[in-house]
Amino acid sequence: MRSRARALPVVLLGLWGLLGAEVSPVQADPCGMVPPVYIQQPDAITRIGDQMTFVFFKDGVETFVIRPGFRGKVEEFGMLIPFPTPPAIRKMPDNIFQHIQAAIDPPEVVINLRIQFEAKAARRRGMLANAAAAPGLALRKDEVRVIREEAVGMYEVAVLEAGSAAALKRWMTEHKYRYPNGMDKVCDEYIEQGWCFVAVKTRVSGKRQVDPRPRQREVRPGLPPGAGFDGFVQAMGFRFRTPELVVPMRLSAFNEGELHNIVYLLTDGPRKIRSIPEEYVVRQVSGKELLRNLTQPLPLRIIGGTEKDIPEWQLKTLPQRRNPEPHNGHARDLFAGDLLAIKSGRLSLAHEEEEKMLLRIGERLHLRGPQIDQLNLEALRQKRRAAVQSALADLEGMTLTVVDGDFPRRVLASQNLVFSEYRMPAYRNSPRYYDAKLKRPAPVRQGVLKLGRLDVERLLRQKQREGLRWKALLGALWALGLVCCGLVFFRCRGRSAAAVLAAGLVLGASAVVLAQDKEPAAQEVDEEAILDLIDQLEDAKKVEAAVEKLVKIGQPAVPHLLGEALEGSSMVRRGWAIVALGEIGGREAKERLEELLRDTRQPMLVRTWAAAARINMARDTQELLSLAGLANQFPAARRTLGVRLVEELNSQEKPVTVDQLLAITVRVPQLQGTLAPMILKRSVEELVHAMVTHPDQMVRRMAAAYLATKVQQDAKLYDEVAQAVLAAYKFDPQARNVPWQGGPLFVPALQWKTKEARALVDALVRWYLWCERQNRTGDLRPIENNLRSIQLARAAGYPPFGRRLPGAVGWLHAWGQVVGREGIRAILEQQGVANDPRYAAVLRTIREKETER
């Protein structure tokens, strides 16, 4: 998250333009200039950053993984990728390329004993049948054949064959996919070669999960219009059959923006890309080394000592800290999955298909993002690990090549990337020349690097023995001291030295030992039909229809669905059962879902599904707000709450007020990003009214921030906002109260121009004098907070911290440097205090200074 900070006593607000963004407001003095809310301003889709691509090829099977970086509007994002044969498609972890980089150069665990010593001194293959089908009959020029359509995470995906680029473009436009301009010729060439295409678009709107309620005219689910992103979108993996290695990147040349590419190529031999300088090959890692990096503990670097000097508390944590899985475990699964596809002869593996089903469940419940992705991975961990272990050993016969550089646009546009044998010079094949994590040469590091496992148990036993020896020695010294004291004492009492010595030995032995560390009646229904439908919840082709039928059956299906949701053996069936329960609704389903989400014995994924389903069951805004606590307890459900709240607010017959929207964002900060577009559409007058009069100070602050944001997004609104603020705070000598009565005084940070800044300061100085005369001391601090604003002072031309005299006299002196004696006289005369000795002295001082000048 980016933020804009100013040297002001203000609260800093930040928002994402996408759903589910989290914001924590910084506490500040409750008055003053408020900076704008940060709202992303998406442009047309433009590529940004490095294009990273992973390619696996062996025995006629290729995998192609991308996670492109783009800036733009989320509803306009899409991809079109050509393939020689229809691919199996899956979502990849968003940090997949960081894990690949850490598989090449694992991060080091550093123990700096020198710092510790100084501190002490200082202290003292499951492919779908239709995916393997051969290309169909020849198509007419105006024809498009849909091979397969499916949902993959945040995307809708269509695998297409086309008779011409014109037909492809028409089909994509009609179905709201993006077809970039200028690529007709290249697409026609792919079509002539018999290639197919994968079209990808963002799933902006999910299917409405409940029927419209009475008085609800229209439902508009999904993201607010214009929501944007700036960064990397969801990673995707494609596995397909091809007789030779080829990377279909020609269409990427038609994207605007940077064309820096990094290709990670895992093949059964070292390679380079033809038509790309061989100097772009920056690393080649053998499969044996990769296997070691993926399975052995992370490298350990010890600075200022050896492993024997490592403190015991650090030794105990080393196995966990050196575990490679959190750093490159996704890369291990990716490599092993591709190798398993070779062995099994199937393009799509069982756990990959199950993951897609979990993603479909999440999308049905409006769950999307890293939190739900992590829960899905944890649910599949055991199956994935079993699959990995069966194929990982085959990695030894492979080589991973890294190609990094600015690929010429003409090369990308004219041909697919093809490869040839190439082994890079050994002297360049090292992190000293290119570190995969840093994407540049690695710096020289101090200390001694340890690879492989440390015998931590042996080192701990050794330290324990040393500790016991020291404790025994201290115990003996303690006992000897007691003996000496006893001898002195008992000699005075006439006791024998032998008895004293015996007692001392007993005490000493004791010290040595201590030193060694010790429901209502159901209707008559066809239960067999319900159970058969529940069995279909695990069938990717039948699940949607099965859920619809179960929802149509309604309450009679609830007991069976509850049984599956609470105790089912299949995670997929449990998820779809929870989806169906949420869509059926009713008191029993609601109560049991609430029990399920509170049951800590259940997997977190199941509890999160239950929380999302319970949120989807809410019937109005107030019920949704009562469930806001679930967004904190289950972070993945924040998006669900945001989507549902947008639906409810959009469907109300009586328009929601800006006060209500602002109050919701204050009450549920996680929804700020969701509601920002709706708030920004409200009028300047509404926001100014909320800023000046709302009883909640945080709502006032939010309103001021959004006023600043409106001007930041559209500079033409400056005059309207500035004049509205000036009108709200205009001084009235006949007033009985200040305009901001009952709360703090906020002013939006508009980058005030001189004319409006001086008008604002003049009004504030007049109010300050009025409050002082009225003995309203509580209203003086809010005015001062704004008058001390550096931004406002610079715009108006007075010293914000130059006031040496207390109270209104000081601010009159400061403001007099701008408006002169006559300006101050007008202020004093308006309030009838021009002859008051306290204030008349200000006029004399200003006159003297003007005379000196």
BASE-214942 format. One record per residue (C-alpha): residue in three letters; y, x, z. Coordinates in pm, whole numbers, padded with zeros to 5 digits, always signed. Last residue first. Example, Ala and Ser with C-alpha at 12.3 -4.5 7.8 and 13.67 -1.06 7.14 Angstrom:
# residues 2
SER-00106+01367+00714;ALA-00450+01230+00780;
END
This chain:
# residues 853
ARG+04931+00987+00684;GLU+05093+01024+01025;THR+05264+00685+00983;GLU+04930+00518+00900;LYS+04780+00674+01213;GLU+05066+00547+01427;ARG+05041+00199+01274;ILE+04665+00188+01343;THR+04724+00283+01707;ARG+04998+00022+01748;LEU+04780-00250+01592;VAL+04489-00163+01822;ALA+04720-00180+02124;ALA+04792-00541+02031;TYR+04421-00608+02099;ARG+04417-00530+02470;PRO+04780-00637+02524;ASP+04715-00990+02386;ASN+05007-01061+02154;ALA+04795-01091+01836;VAL+04542-01303+02027;GLY+04575-01639+01853;GLN+04233-01631+01677;GLN+04377-01631+01325;GLU+04658-01405+01449;LEU+04410-01136+01556;ILE+04223-01134+01224;ALA+04545-01138+01021;ARG+04685-00849+01231;ILE+04366-00650+01158;GLY+04424-00687+00784;GLU+04793-00609+00821;ARG+04721-00289+01016;GLY+04479-00150+00759;VAL+04182-00318+00590;VAL+03949-00016+00567;GLN+04040+00209+00859;GLY+04118-00110+01053;TRP+03746-00191+01050;ALA+03676+00101+01284;HIS+03968+00020+01517;LEU+03873-00348+01520;TRP+03513-00245+01596;GLY+03627-00044+01899;VAL+03857-00313+02029;ALA+03580-00572+01990;GLY+03364-00402+02249;PRO+03389-00049+02379;LEU+03604+00233+02238;ARG+03453+00530+02058;ARG+03346+00348+01741;GLY+03259+00603+01473;PHE+02892+00503+01444;PRO+02920+00266+01147;PRO+03227+00446+00999;TYR+03393+00208+00747;GLY+03376+00199+00365;ALA+03227-00143+00283;ALA+02931-00010+00083;ARG+02880+00287+00311;ALA+02898+00069+00621;LEU+02650-00184+00479;GLN+02393+00085+00397;ILE+02441+00267+00726;SER+02384-00054+00923;ARG+02579-00033+01249;LEU+02765-00356+01169;ASN+02429-00531+01140;ASN+02295-00432+01481;GLU+02643-00489+01628;ILE+02640-00856+01528;PRO+02300-00914+01694;ARG+02422-00729+02008;LEU+02736-00941+02053;ASP+02561-01281+02060;GLY+02426-01245+02414;THR+02774-01156+02544;ARG+02912-01500+02466;ASN+03221-01461+02691;GLN+03420-01680+02450;ARG+03666-01393+02389;GLU+03380-01154+02318;CYS+03212-01407+02089;TRP+03535-01462+01892;LEU+03599-01088+01852;TYR+03242-01035+01727;TRP+03268-01335+01494;ARG+03581-01187+01338;VAL+03409-00850+01300;LEU+03110-01022+01136;ALA+03330-01212+00889;ASP+03513-00893+00787;VAL+03182-00713+00751;LEU+03052-00979+00512;ALA+03367-00985+00299;ARG+03367-00605+00290;ALA+03005-00596+00172;GLU+03077-00861-00093;LYS+03354-00656-00252;THR+03184-00318-00208;LYS+02845-00407-00352;TRP+02552-00469-00119;GLN+02222-00300-00201;LEU+02071-00638-00112;ALA+01939-00564+00238;PRO+01903-00924+00359;VAL+02106-01007+00674;PHE+01944-01121+00998;LEU+02107-01260+01313;PRO+01859-01343+01588;GLY+01786-01691+01722;GLY+01920-02008+01883;GLN+02259-02016+01714;TRP+02280-01825+01386;PRO+02596-02005+01276;VAL+02778-01912+01602;ASN+02886-02198+01826;ARG+03178-02431+01892;ALA+03349-02337+01568;GLN+03724-02400+01520;PRO+03794-02038+01416;ASP+03522-02068+01149;PHE+03391-01736+01018;LYS+03165-01745+00712;TYR+02806-01649+00800;ALA+02628-01908+00580;ALA+02889-01885+00304;LEU+02855-01506+00294;VAL+02477-01537+00270;ALA+02503-01789-00015;GLN+02759-01571-00195;ALA+02531-01267-00175;VAL+02226-01462-00293;GLU+02403-01614-00595;ASP+02583-01291-00686;TYR+02265-01082-00664;LEU+02049-01323-00865;LYS+02112-01136-01191;ALA+01937-00835-01037;ASP+01601-01012-01075;GLN+01304-00862-00890;GLN+01511-00677-00631;VAL+01740-00978-00596;LYS+01448-01207-00518;THR+01305-00941-00286;ALA+01622-00928-00075;LEU+01603-01304-00029;TYR+01233-01263+00055;ALA+01314-01018+00333;ALA+01579-01247+00481;ALA+01331-01537+00487;MET+01070-01316+00655;ARG+01314-01215+00928;ARG+01406-01577+00996;VAL+01036-01668+01011;MET+00985-01381+01256;GLN+01271-01511+01474;ASP+01112-01855+01506;PRO+01374-02128+01571;HIS+01474-02144+01201;THR+01852-02172+01152;VAL+01999-01870+00970;MET+01708-01723+00771;ALA+01554-02067+00708;HIS+01884-02196+00562;VAL+01917-01881+00352;LEU+01565-01931+00216;GLU+01627-02293+00123;GLU+01965-02214-00037;VAL+01815-01933-00247;SER+01569-02176-00397;ARG+01191-02148-00368;LYS+00990-01969-00637;LEU+00972-01657-00422;ILE+00785-01850-00154;MET+00511-01961-00395;PRO+00467-01608-00533;ALA+00443-01466-00177;LEU+00180-01715-00055;THR-00131-01512-00129;GLY+00018-01177-00032;GLN+00129-01315+00302;LEU-00209-01474+00373;GLN-00342-01193+00594;PRO-00036-01235+00817;VAL-00171-01571+00944;ARG+00087-01716+01184;VAL+00381-01539+01024;THR+00261-01618+00674;ILE+00206-01980+00776;ALA+00557-02006+00924;LEU+00704-01878+00599;LEU+00521-02141+00398;GLN+00617-02417+00640;ASP+00984-02317+00640;VAL+00973-02302+00259;THR+00877-02668+00262;VAL+00551-02807+00123;PRO+00598-03067-00145;LYS+00477-03415-00051;GLU+00185-03511-00275;GLN-00012-03210-00155;SER-00233-03046-00416;ASN-00055-02711-00448;LEU-00053-02655-00071;GLU-00421-02739-00045;GLU-00527-02517-00331;VAL-00315-02227-00205;LEU-00476-02268+00137;ARG-00821-02265-00016;VAL-00754-01943-00205;GLY-00609-01770+00102;LEU-00889-01876+00337;THR-01150-01755+00092;ARG-00961-01427+00047;ARG-00961-01372+00419;ALA-01336-01434+00433;ALA-01420-01065+00373;PRO-01239-00979+00696;PHE-01481-01188+00909;GLN-01346-01203+01265;ASN-00986-01178+01154;ALA-01018-01434+00875;LEU-01226-01652+01107;GLY-00926-01679+01339;ALA-00739-01868+01067;LEU-00975-02164+01110;SER-00710-02383+01276;LEU-00486-02300+00981;LEU-00744-02446+00744;GLU-00768-02762+00955;GLN-00390-02798+00943;THR-00382-02750+00566;ASP-00632-03024+00491;ARG-00999-03102+00436;ALA-01170-02784+00552;MET-01520-02751+00402;ASN-01429-02435+00212;ILE-01346-02266+00542;ARG-01692-02353+00677;ALA-01850-02212+00361;ALA-01654-01889+00405;ALA-01761-01858+00770;ALA-02125-01931+00681;TRP-02119-01669+00405;THR-01972-01421+00654;ARG-02248-01502+00905;VAL-02514-01445+00638;LEU-02357-01110+00541;MET-02328-01008+00906;PRO-02703-01044+00949;GLN-02796-01299+01219;ARG-02848-01197+01581;THR-02474-01230+01644;ASP-02496-01609+01604;ARG-02133-01726+01585;LEU-02142-01778+01205;LEU-02467-01972+01240;GLU-02342-02203+01514;GLU-02037-02286+01305;LEU-02263-02351+01007;ARG-02471-02580+01227;GLU-02168-02781+01336;LYS-02027-02820+00985;ALA-02363-02911+00831;GLU-02419-03177+01099;ARG-02068-03321+01067;GLY-02067-03359+00691;GLY-02022-03118+00403;ILE-02226-03124+00081;GLU-02028-02834-00068;GLY-02061-02615+00240;LEU-02430-02696+00272;ALA-02487-02604-00094;VAL-02319-02265-00053;ILE-02516-02201+00266;ALA-02841-02277+00079;TRP-02724-02042-00199;GLY-02688-01760+00051;ARG-03018-01827+00226;ARG-03198-01838-00109;VAL-03054-01498-00202;MET-03136-01343+00135;SER-03499-01449+00102;SER-03702-01498+00422;GLY-03519-01813+00526;GLU-03449-01872+00895;LEU-03103-02019+00937;ALA-03000-02092+00579;GLU-03348-02208+00474;GLY-03381-02442+00773;LEU-03029-02568+00718;LEU-03106-02640+00354;HIS-03410-02843+00455;PRO-03213-03040+00714;VAL-02918-03093+00470;ALA-03114-03228+00172;PRO-03103-03589+00294;GLN-02724-03548+00343;GLY-02636-03489-00023;ILE-02871-03548-00314;LYS-02577-03460-00541;VAL-02524-03132-00358;LEU-02892-03051-00406;LYS-02865-03134-00777;GLU-02559-02912-00820;VAL-02729-02627-00635;ALA-03035-02653-00858;ALA-02821-02652-01175;GLU-02648-02331-01066;VAL-02976-02169-00957;LYS-03179-02230-01272;LYS-03117-01915-01479;ALA-03089-01669-01189;ASP-03400-01812-01019;GLU-03381-01758-00642;LEU-03227-02098-00573;GLN-03517-02250-00766;ASP-03731-02255-00451;ILE-03465-02476-00289;LEU-03497-02716-00584;ASP-03875-02736-00532;LEU-03820-02803-00162;ILE-03586-03088-00248;ALA-03829-03235-00502;GLU-04115-03212-00251;GLU-03900-03388+00006;ASP-03857-03692-00218;VAL-03620-03888-00003;GLU-03627-04161+00263;GLN-03307-04126+00457;ALA-03279-03890+00751;ALA-03234-04014+01109;PRO-02920-03872+01276;GLU-02936-03497+01396;LYS-03187+01468+03634;ASP-02989+01799+03564;GLN-03153+02127+03687;ALA-02864+02221+03921;LEU-02991+01978+04182;VAL-03308+02183+04214;VAL-03104+02501+04255;ALA-02885+02334+04518;SER-03189+02216+04711;ALA-03330+02567+04706;GLY-03002+02694+04845;LEU-02999+02435+05122;VAL-03353+02524+05223;LEU-03263+02893+05214;GLY-02963+02826+05437;ALA-03172+02641+05690;ALA-03416+02931+05703;LEU-03131+03180+05750;VAL-02987+02977+06040;ALA-03324+02960+06206;ALA-03367+03336+06170;ALA-03018+03407+06306;SER-03116+03245+06636;ARG-02875+02999+06803;GLY-02629+03101+07075;ARG-02347+02861+06989;CYS-02108+03137+06871;ARG-02388+03290+06674;PHE-02443+02940+06538;PHE-02099+02913+06381;VAL-02079+03264+06234;LEU-02429+03245+06100;GLY-02366+02897+05962;CYS-02059+03008+05768;CYS-02258+03292+05617;VAL-02547+03062+05534;LEU-02314+02808+05377;GLY-02168+03078+05153;LEU-02516+03187+05056;ALA-02597+02828+04963;TRP-02291+02805+04737;LEU-02376+03139+04578;ALA-02730+03016+04516;GLY-02604+02696+04365;LEU-02361+02884+04140;LEU-02648+03102+04020;ALA-02866+02799+03960;LYS-02585+02628+03771;TRP-02532+02933+03552;ARG-02900+02962+03477;LEU-02922+02590+03406;GLY-02634+02609+03158;GLU-02798+02896+02972;ARG-03119+02698+02956;GLN-02924+02394+02831;LYS-02750+02604+02565;GLN-03087+02732+02440;ARG-03230+02381+02439;LEU-02927+02262+02236;LEU-02966+02546+01986;ARG-03337+02470+01944;GLU-03267+02099+01895;VAL-02993+02173+01640;ASP-03221+02375+01418;LEU-02959+02382+01143;ARG-03046+02230+00807;GLY-02949+02355+00466;LEU-02642+02552+00369;LYS-02419+02747+00608;LEU-02080+02874+00490;VAL-01910+03142+00701;GLY-01536+03127+00766;GLN-01225+03109+00556;ARG-01177+02912+00237;VAL-01032+03022-00095;PRO-00892+02718-00275;ALA-01109+02517-00516;PRO-01007+02522-00881;ARG-00899+02179-01011;LYS-01038+01826-01028;LEU-01021+01819-00643;LYS-01357+01646-00593;ALA-01522+01816-00894;ASP-01405+02165-00792;TYR-01334+02369-01104;TYR-01293+02747-01142;ARG-01380+02851-00786;PRO-01607+02546-00774;SER-01843+02736-01006;ASN-01958+02740-01367;ARG-01686+02964-01510;TYR-01874+03293-01455;ALA-02196+03134-01581;PRO-02058+03066-01928;MET-02124+02704-02036;ARG-02457+02599-02182;TYR-02424+02380-02488;GLU-02659+02149-02674;SER-02478+01882-02875;PHE-02304+01555-02802;VAL-02155+01252-02973;LEU-01841+01064-02872;ASN-01792+00771-03105;GLN-01567+00833-03404;SER-01218+00792-03550;ALA-01025+00639-03260;LEU-01141+00888-02997;VAL-01068+01184-03222;ARG-00725+01048-03322;ARG-00636+00992-02956;PRO-00708+01355-02872;PHE-00904+01379-02545;ASP-00687+01521-02267;GLY-00936+01711-02053;ASP-01243+01715-01829;VAL-01609+01736-01936;VAL-01857+01758-01647;THR-02223+01825-01727;LEU-02511+01709-01502;THR-02850+01858-01588;MET-03190+01688-01553;GLY-03547+01801-01479;GLU-03498+01802-01103;LEU-03384+01438-01112;ASP-03747+01327-01149;ALA-03781+01363-00769;LEU-03546+01068-00725;ALA-03784+00815-00878;SER-03992+00655-00602;GLN-03743+00738-00328;VAL-03467+00546-00501;ALA-03664+00225-00534;ALA-03752+00226-00164;ARG-03389+00298-00077;ARG-03266+00010-00290;LYS-03505-00233-00129;GLN-03404-00123+00222;ARG-03030-00114+00153;LEU-03010-00453-00018;ALA-02839-00635+00271;GLU-02628-00328+00343;LEU-02508-00318-00017;ASN-02411-00686-00006;LEU-02218-00631+00319;GLN-02031-00341+00160;ASP-01936-00549-00143;ILE-01818-00826+00089;GLN-01576-00588+00259;PRO-01471-00409-00061;GLY-01343-00723-00234;ARG-01441-01075-00331;LEU-01550-01385-00145;HIS-01427-01713-00299;LEU-01747-01890-00179;ARG-01883-01932-00533;GLU-01773-01572-00597;GLY-01978-01453-00300;ILE-02290-01636-00414;ARG-02250-01487-00761;LEU-02215-01141-00608;LEU-02537-01193-00412;MET-02708-01291-00737;LYS-02579-00976-00904;GLU-02721-00773-00616;GLU-03058-00939-00668;GLU-03056-00834-01033;GLU-02986-00474-00932;HIS-03259-00492-00664;ALA-03514-00596-00927;LEU-03421-00332-01182;SER-03257-00403-01518;LEU-03348-00199-01824;ARG-03722-00216-01773;GLY-03971+00046-01889;SER-04072+00117-01530;LYS-04052+00496-01550;ILE-03732+00508-01757;ALA-03566+00239-01544;LEU-03664+00442-01238;LEU-03470+00739-01376;ASP-03162+00521-01419;GLY-03199+00385-01067;ALA-03245+00735-00924;PHE-02917+00858-01072;LEU-02723+00551-00959;ASP-02880+00544-00612;ARG-02801+00913-00557;ALA-02447+00859-00685;HIS-02401+00572-00439;GLY-02524+00798-00157;ASN-02265+01066-00233;HIS-02027+01069+00064;PRO-02170+00817+00312;GLU-02524+00939+00222;PRO-02468+01314+00277;ASN-02535+01312+00656;ARG-02363+01627+00783;ARG-02147+01442+01037;GLN-02447+01251+01172;PRO-02666+01559+01212;LEU-02367+01755+01355;THR-02277+01515+01636;LYS-02505+01671+01900;LEU-02399+02022+01803;GLN-02036+01924+01853;TRP-02094+01819+02213;GLU-02294+02138+02277;PRO-02014+02366+02167;ILE-02077+02578+01855;ASP-02095+02946+01952;LYS-02461+02986+01857;GLU-02380+02854+01509;THR-02160+03157+01452;GLY-01796+03241+01522;GLY-01435+03221+01402;ILE-01475+02967+01125;ILE-01805+02788+01067;ARG-01851+02605+00736;LEU-02141+02361+00720;PRO-02261+02233+00383;LEU-02365+01866+00384;PRO-02723+01801+00496;GLN-02987+01797+00219;THR-03074+01492+00007;LEU-02797+01447-00247;ASN-02677+01807-00267;ARG-03035+01934-00289;LEU-03118+01690-00567;LEU-02805+01795-00753;GLU-02903+02162-00722;LYS-03249+02092-00867;GLY-03095+01875-01138;SER-02881+02167-01250;VAL-02504+02143-01233;GLN-02280+02214-01531;ARG-01907+02235-01472;VAL-01579+02260-01665;VAL-01675+02165-02019;TYR-01326+02114-02165;GLU-01344+02475-02282;GLU-01592+02345-02541;PRO-01301+02193-02729;ILE-01377+01829-02823;SER-01502+01756-03175;ARG-01859+01755-03044;ILE-01895+01682-02676;LYS-02090+01938-02473;ARG-02440+01938-02332;PRO-02678+02098-02081;GLY-03032+01951-02083;ASP-03226+01642-01975;THR-02906+01442-01946;LEU-02648+01342-01685;LEU-02296+01344-01837;TYR-01991+01302-01616;VAL-01694+01244-01850;ILE-01337+01295-01735;ASN-01071+01165-01970;HIS-00692+01195-01987;LEU-00573+00935-02236;GLU-00251+00810-02076;GLY-00088+00481-02169;GLU-00145+00210-02428;ASN-00502+00117-02502;PHE-00609+00144-02868;ALA-00785+00477-02810;SER-01020+00296-02572;LEU-01174+00122-02875;ARG-01338+00444-02989;MET-01510+00506-02653;PRO-01871+00419-02742;VAL-02055+00716-02586;VAL-02361+00817-02790;LEU-02694+00974-02697;GLU-02963+00907-02953;PRO-03235+00648-03009;THR-03044+00384-02812;ARG-03157+00139-02548;PHE-02911-00006-02298;ARG-02783+00021-01940;PHE-02425-00090-01871;GLY-02248-00027-01539;MET-01916-00171-01428;ALA-01651-00056-01180;GLN-01401-00317-01062;VAL-01038-00236-01142;PHE-00851+00085-01070;GLY-00481+00080-00992;ASP-00183-00148-01009;PHE-00270-00513-00972;GLY-00092-00833-01050;ALA-00056-01196-00957;GLY+00147-01366-01230;PRO+00035-01717-01152;PRO-00112-01752-00800;LEU-00481-01671-00795;GLY-00742-01940-00808;PRO-00764-02314-00765;ARG-00527-02567-00921;VAL-00639-02912-00805;GLU-00451-03220-00916;ARG-00355-03561-00792;GLN-00489-03555-00437;ARG-00417-03899-00290;PRO-00781-03927-00181;ARG-00972-03599-00189;PRO-01060-03398-00496;ASP-01431-03307-00498;VAL-01537-02992-00318;GLN-01623-02642-00439;ARG-01369-02605-00717;LYS-01511-02355-00964;GLY-01337-02019-00934;SER-01015-01934-01109;VAL-00908-01584-01212;ARG-01248-01452-01316;THR-01124-01141-01493;LYS-01235-01085-01850;VAL-01505-00877-02017;ALA-01633-00879-02375;VAL-01950-00679-02444;PHE-01994-00614-02814;CYS-02293-00578-03049;TRP-02362-00304-03302;GLY-02523-00362-03643;GLN-02363-00061-03817;GLU-02146-00293-04029;ILE-02028-00460-03707;TYR-01923-00125-03558;GLU-01721-00054-03874;ASP-01563-00399-03858;CYS-01463-00331-03496;VAL-01294-00005-03599;LYS-01095-00176-03875;ASP-00989-00467-03652;MET-00864-00244-03367;GLY-00487-00277-03409;ASN-00413-00528-03134;PRO-00628-00560-02825;TYR-00858-00864-02804;ARG-00823-01021-02460;TYR-01069-01292-02361;LYS-00938-01647-02321;HIS-01236-01826-02484;GLU-01038-01923-02795;THR-00887-01573-02816;MET-01227-01407-02787;TRP-01378-01630-03055;ARG-01088-01571-03294;LYS-01092-01194-03243;LEU-01467-01177-03302;ALA-01433-01387-03619;ALA-01158-01158-03749;ALA-01359-00848-03655;SER-01642-00974-03872;GLY-01989-01128-03856;ALA-02001-01100-03480;GLU-02263-01031-03212;LEU-02160-01096-02854;VAL-02251-01016-02493;ALA-02014-01220-02275;VAL-01898-01119-01929;GLU-01695-01306-01667;TYR-01569-01057-01415;MET-01491-01038-01042;GLY-01855-00975-00954;VAL-02070-00996-01265;ALA-02079-01348-01407;GLU-02301-01408-01708;GLU-02299-01491-02079;ARG-02572-01380-02317;ILE-02636-01333-02688;VAL-02336-01535-02803;ARG-02338-01528-03185;VAL-02005-01515-03365;GLU-01967-01643-03723;ASP-01682-01619-03975;LYS-01834-01340-04182;ARG-02177-01501-04170;LEU-02427-01337-03942;ALA-02739-01142-04030;LEU-03044-01243-03828;GLY-03073-01140-03466;PRO-03061-00800-03301;ALA-03383-00715-03118;ALA-03447-00874-02781;ALA-03440-00654-02474;ALA-03152-00837-02308;ASN-03327-01170-02378;ALA-03617-01076-02153;LEU-03401-00965-01856;MET-03451-00596-01756;GLY-03615-00497-01420;ARG-03635-00023-01509;ARG-00786+02806+03047;ARG-00590+02545+02893;ALA-00424+02768+02632;ALA-00725+02998+02628;LYS-00950+02701+02578;ALA-00729+02581+02293;GLU-00735+02927+02135;PHE-01114+02929+02158;GLN-01126+02583+02001;ILE-00892+02685+01721;ARG-01105+02991+01648;LEU-01420+02782+01663;ASN-01311+02597+01352;ILE-01603+02372+01264;VAL-01581+02248+00907;VAL-01819+01997+00749;GLU-01795+02066+00378;PRO-01764+01804+00108;PRO-02042+01805-00151;ASP-01949+01954-00489;ILE-02152+01789-00766;ALA-02283+01500-00556;ALA-01934+01466-00403;GLN-01790+01411-00753;ILE-02051+01145-00821;HIS-01964+00980-00489;GLN-01593+00977-00576;PHE-01694+00829-00911;ILE-01886+00544-00749;ASN-01603+00445-00517;ASP-01576+00091-00657;PRO-01949+00038-00619;MET-02102-00064-00955;LYS-02142-00414-01094;ARG-02431-00469-01331;ILE-02499-00524-01700;ALA-02818-00493-01903;PRO-02711-00389-02250;PRO-02751-00552-02594;THR-02816-00278-02852;PRO-02580-00036-03036;PHE-02302-00115-02787;PRO-01932-00196-02836;ILE-01695-00245-02541;LEU-01418-00504-02517;MET-01228-00513-02190;GLY-01005-00762-02011;PHE-00702-00799-01790;GLU-00452-01075-01862;GLU-00521-01281-01550;VAL-00471-00971-01334;LYS-00128-00897-01470;GLY-00065-00530-01537;ARG-00147-00170-01452;PHE-00482-00024-01549;GLY-00731+00236-01428;PRO-01076+00220-01580;ARG-01398+00210-01380;ILE-01669+00298-01625;VAL-02046+00346-01620;PHE-02263+00392-01934;THR-02638+00417-01894;GLU-02862+00526-02180;VAL-03233+00480-02244;GLY-03400+00646-02545;ASP-03604+00896-02346;LYS-03312+01016-02133;PHE-02939+00951-02127;PHE-02697+00898-01839;VAL-02321+00868-01894;PHE-02053+00840-01626;THR-01696+00776-01738;MET-01364+00846-01572;GLN-01039+00755-01751;ASP-00777+00946-01553;GLY-00460+00766-01452;ILE-00297+00462-01608;ARG-00382+00221-01890;THR-00131-00049-01962;ILE-00174-00426-01940;ALA+00168-00582-01982;ASP+00381-00542-01674;PRO+00298-00641-01321;GLN+00581-00658-01069;GLN+00409-00596-00739;ILE+00582-00752-00440;TYR+00723-00533-00164;VAL+00917-00757+00073;PRO+01281-00664+00062;PRO+01461-00473+00339;VAL+01604-00657+00642;MET+01949-00569+00779;GLY+01979-00640+01149;CYS+01832-00837+01435;PRO+01512-00834+01641;ASP+01503-00456+01710;ALA+01178-00343+01548;GLN+00803-00400+01546;VAL+00624-00290+01231;PRO+00456-00577+01047;SER+00086-00531+00974;VAL-00010-00644+00625;GLU-00355-00713+00479;ALA-00413-00805+00119;GLY-00670-01078+00062;LEU-00530-01212-00258;LEU-00344-00981-00494;GLY+00028-00904-00511;TRP+00001-00693-00201;LEU+00261-00726+00069;GLY+00472-00499+00283;LEU+00730-00561+00554;LEU+00922-00301+00750;VAL+01116-00440+01045;VAL+01466-00315+01084;PRO+01675-00070+01282;LEU+01789+00101+00960;ALA+01717+00435+00795;ARG+01543+00264+00504;ALA+01178+00245+00411;ARG+01019+00114+00094;SER+00648+00055+00119;ARG+00342+00125-00087;MET+00000+00000+00000;
END
